[in-house]
Amino acid sequence: MKKTIKSPGTITAGTLRCGFTLPEVLVSVVILATGIVAILQAFNVSLSVLGESRSILKGNMLIMQKMAEVELASITLGDIETGTTSGSFDRENNNYQWQIKAEKISGGFEPASGSGTLNQVEISVWREGSQREYKASTYLKTVKKQ
């Protein structure tokens, strides 16, 4: 039994096809490049949103820290210092500033003897060089120590 090997000259066009044509390769490269660009843009947007959410979380945590300090002071001293106080945080949060406004509420509120005083407390936190400011406001009842 003899095997016959066809020479390249006997193969007609369209009977044997190996590989891809240049237009097919170019179209696939364009599609792949478009997909990669879209993924990189989505990654960039997600990184900026992550940074923004981290900043918001840190601002809210610092407000909670200051609010806990005010509540602790009102419990131990039995009163809240009215007026405006401000300062900056320490250690890793030293680029954040805070301001506390406290005032006694008197409009229509008549506390019974020994029942305490109602105070409105507003806390603001912001980072130096940033336009974003985080605020929280609450009411605290204080009872004078005897």
C-alpha positions in Angstrom: 0.0 0.0 0.0 1.5 3.2 -1.1 0.7 6.6 0.4 0.6 9.5 -1.8 1.6 12.9 -0.6 0.0 15.8 -2.3 2.3 18.6 -3.2 1.5 22.1 -2.3 0.7 22.8 -5.9 -2.2 20.4 -6.0 -4.1 21.9 -3.1 -6.7 24.2 -4.4 -7.8 27.4 -2.6 -10.5 26.9 0.0 -9.8 23.2 0.6 -7.3 23.7 3.3 -7.4 26.6 5.8 -4.9 27.0 8.5 -4.9 30.0 10.9 -6.8 33.3 10.8 -6.9 36.0 8.2 -5.6 39.5 9.0 -9.0 41.2 9.2 -10.2 38.5 11.7 -7.2 39.1 13.9 -7.6 42.9 13.8 -11.3 42.7 14.7 -10.5 40.4 17.7 -7.8 42.8 18.9 -10.1 45.8 18.6 -12.8 44.0 20.6 -10.3 42.8 23.2 -8.8 46.3 23.6 -12.2 47.9 24.0 -13.1 45.4 26.7 -9.8 46.1 28.6 -10.3 49.8 28.4 -13.8 49.5 29.8 -12.6 47.3 32.7 -9.7 49.7 33.5 -12.2 52.7 33.6 -14.5 50.7 35.9 -11.6 49.9 38.2 -10.5 53.5 38.3 -14.0 54.7 39.2 -14.3 52.0 41.9 -11.0 53.1 43.5 -12.2 56.7 43.6 -15.5 55.7 45.2 -13.6 53.5 47.7 -11.5 56.5 48.7 -14.5 58.7 49.1 -16.4 56.2 51.2 -13.3 55.7 53.4 -13.2 59.5 54.0 -16.9 59.6 54.9 -16.5 56.7 57.3 -13.6 58.3 59.0 -15.5 61.6 59.3 -18.4 59.8 60.9 -16.2 57.8 63.3 -14.5 61.1 64.4 -17.9 62.7 65.0 -18.9 59.7 67.1 -15.7 60.0 69.1 -16.3 63.6 69.9 -20.0 62.9 70.7 -18.9 60.2 73.2 -16.5 62.7 74.8 -19.2 65.3 75.2 -21.6 62.7 76.6 -19.0 61.5 79.1 -18.2 65.1 80.1 -21.9 65.8 80.6 -22.3 62.7 82.8 -19.2 63.3 85.0 -19.6 67.1 85.3 -23.4 67.2 85.3 -23.4 70.1 82.8 -22.2 71.0 79.3 -20.0 74.0 78.7 -22.1 76.3 76.4 -20.6 78.1 73.5 -18.2 77.1 70.8 -15.0 75.1 71.2 -12.8 73.8 68.5 -9.5 72.0 68.0 -7.8 69.2 66.0 -7.5 65.5 66.5 -4.2 63.9 67.3 -2.0 61.1 66.0 -3.1 59.7 62.6 -6.1 62.1 62.4 -4.1 65.2 62.9 -5.3 66.7 59.6 -8.9 66.7 60.8 -10.4 69.6 62.7 -13.5 69.7 64.9 -15.9 72.3 66.3 -18.5 71.8 69.0 -21.4 74.3 69.5 -23.5 73.8 72.7 -26.4 75.8 73.9 -29.1 75.5 76.5 -32.6 75.2 75.1 -35.0 77.5 76.9 -37.9 78.1 74.5 -41.0 76.6 76.0 -39.0 74.2 78.2 -39.5 74.5 81.9 -37.6 71.8 83.7 -39.0 70.7 87.0 -36.7 71.0 90.0 -33.9 68.5 89.8 -35.0 67.2 86.4 -32.0 68.8 84.6 -31.4 71.0 81.6 -31.9 70.3 77.9 -28.9 71.2 75.7 -28.5 71.2 71.9 -25.0 70.0 70.8 -23.8 70.3 67.2 -20.5 68.7 66.2 -18.6 69.5 62.9 -15.6 67.6 61.6 -13.6 68.5 58.4 -10.2 67.8 56.9 -7.8 70.5 56.2 -7.8 71.5 52.5 -11.1 69.7 51.9 -14.5 71.3 51.1 -16.4 68.4 52.7 -17.7 68.9 56.2 -19.4 66.3 58.4 -22.0 67.4 60.9 -24.1 65.8 63.7 -26.6 67.4 66.0 -28.3 66.0 69.1 -30.0 67.0 72.3 -28.6 66.1 75.7 -30.2 66.3 79.1 -27.9 67.1 81.9 -28.5 66.8 85.6 -26.5 68.9 88.0 -24.4 66.9 90.5 -25.2 67.6 94.1 
